[in-house]
Amino acid sequence: MSARRPPVAPTPEPDVPEDDEDIDLEDEEDDEMDMDPGADMMDALGSMLTTEEGDTIATALVSLKDATERIADSLEMQNKILVKILSAVKPAPPKEE
């Protein structure tokens, strides 16, 4: 019931030059020369994380914190007003005599 597989021929080994040190050394030196020495990764990252107005992630988080605090204060005041309205509308419990 099981089919026999034909024998697999060994794969030939790739041609490897005898002198490994001469491989790509000149290409690596050329690549290093192509890089701009003035390009700094931190400057590139900084330019991506700032707006044209100079706002950064930190300033955005601070403004979000301030806005959240204002919203919390507004909700607290609204809850106090709602409690006063509810207590005024709520009928007084009947007095037992």
C-alpha positions as CSV (number, residue, x, y, z in Angstrom):
1,M,0.0,0.0,0.0
2,S,2.9,2.4,0.5
3,A,4.7,3.5,-2.6
4,R,8.4,3.3,-2.6
5,R,10.2,6.5,-3.2
6,P,13.0,6.6,-5.8
7,P,16.5,7.1,-4.3
8,V,17.5,10.7,-4.0
9,A,20.7,11.7,-5.6
10,P,23.1,13.8,-3.3
11,T,23.1,17.5,-4.1
12,P,26.4,18.8,-5.4
13,E,28.2,21.2,-3.0
14,P,28.4,24.8,-4.2
15,D,31.6,26.1,-5.5
16,V,33.5,27.9,-2.7
17,P,36.5,30.1,-3.5
18,E,39.7,29.0,-1.8
19,D,40.5,32.5,-0.5
20,D,37.5,33.6,1.7
21,E,39.1,36.9,2.8
22,D,39.0,38.4,-0.6
23,I,35.2,37.9,-0.9
24,D,33.1,41.1,-0.6
25,L,35.7,43.1,1.3
26,E,35.9,45.7,-1.4
27,D,32.1,45.8,-1.6
28,E,31.8,46.4,2.1
29,E,34.3,49.2,2.0
30,D,32.3,50.8,-0.9
31,D,29.1,50.5,1.1
32,E,30.7,52.2,4.0
33,M,31.9,55.0,1.8
34,D,28.4,55.5,0.4
35,M,26.9,56.3,3.8
36,D,26.6,59.9,4.8
37,P,28.7,60.5,7.8
38,G,26.5,63.3,9.0
39,A,23.3,61.2,9.0
40,D,22.6,60.4,12.6
41,M,20.0,57.8,13.6
42,M,18.7,59.9,16.5
43,D,18.2,62.9,14.2
44,A,16.3,60.8,11.8
45,L,14.1,59.3,14.5
46,G,13.6,62.7,16.1
47,S,12.5,64.2,12.8
48,M,9.9,61.4,12.4
49,L,8.5,61.9,15.8
50,T,8.0,65.6,15.8
51,T,5.5,67.8,14.0
52,E,6.2,70.9,12.0
53,E,5.3,73.0,15.0
54,G,7.9,71.2,17.1
55,D,5.4,69.1,19.2
56,T,6.7,65.7,20.3
57,I,5.1,62.7,21.8
58,A,5.9,64.0,25.2
59,T,4.0,67.3,24.6
60,A,1.1,65.4,23.1
61,L,0.9,63.2,26.2
62,V,1.0,66.2,28.5
63,S,-1.8,67.9,26.6
64,L,-3.8,64.7,26.8
65,K,-3.3,64.5,30.5
66,D,-4.5,68.1,30.9
67,A,-7.6,67.4,28.7
68,T,-8.4,64.3,30.7
69,E,-8.2,66.2,34.0
70,R,-10.6,68.9,32.6
71,I,-13.0,66.2,31.5
72,A,-12.8,64.5,35.0
73,D,-13.6,67.8,36.7
74,S,-16.5,68.4,34.3
75,L,-17.9,65.0,35.0
76,E,-17.6,65.5,38.8
77,M,-19.5,68.7,38.6
78,Q,-22.1,67.1,36.4
79,N,-22.6,64.3,38.9
80,K,-23.1,66.8,41.7
81,I,-25.7,68.6,39.7
82,L,-27.5,65.4,38.9
83,V,-27.5,64.3,42.5
84,K,-29.1,67.6,43.5
85,I,-31.7,67.3,40.7
86,L,-32.5,63.7,41.7
87,S,-32.9,64.6,45.4
88,A,-35.2,67.5,44.5
89,V,-37.4,65.3,42.2
90,K,-37.5,62.3,44.4
91,P,-40.7,62.1,46.4
92,A,-40.3,62.3,50.2
93,P,-40.9,58.9,51.9
94,P,-44.3,58.7,53.5
95,K,-44.4,59.4,57.2
96,E,-45.7,56.7,59.4
97,E,-48.0,57.8,62.2
